[in-house]
Amino acid sequence: MKVDRQQLQAELDKALLELEDNEQLRSGFLGQTGVHIGARMLRAAQGHFDREEARLRERIAVLRKLLATCDGVVGEGSQVAKD
């Protein structure tokens, strides 16, 4: 299966938005002061946000590396659009 640069960029954009959403959810959930949250639930939520952030950051790194490869390798007869 061949993936083109535009598909990789779309996946990167999506992952960056998901990371931003995760950070906003973390801030809203862990930063709220109006409702008591038990320590066990707080640790579980923190762990969830941490795992999701790590997964997204890893995905972003892979996509950026793939995009850099696309930008650096233009085979004969192929045309890769650069931003």
FENCOR-V306828 format. One line per field, one symbol per residue. ss: DSSP state (h for helix, s for strand, l for the rest). Layout:
ss=???
//
This chain:
ss=llllhhhhhhhhhhhhhhhhhhhhhhhhhhhlllllllhhhhhhhhhhhhhhhhhhhhhhhhhhhhhhhhhhlllllllllll
//
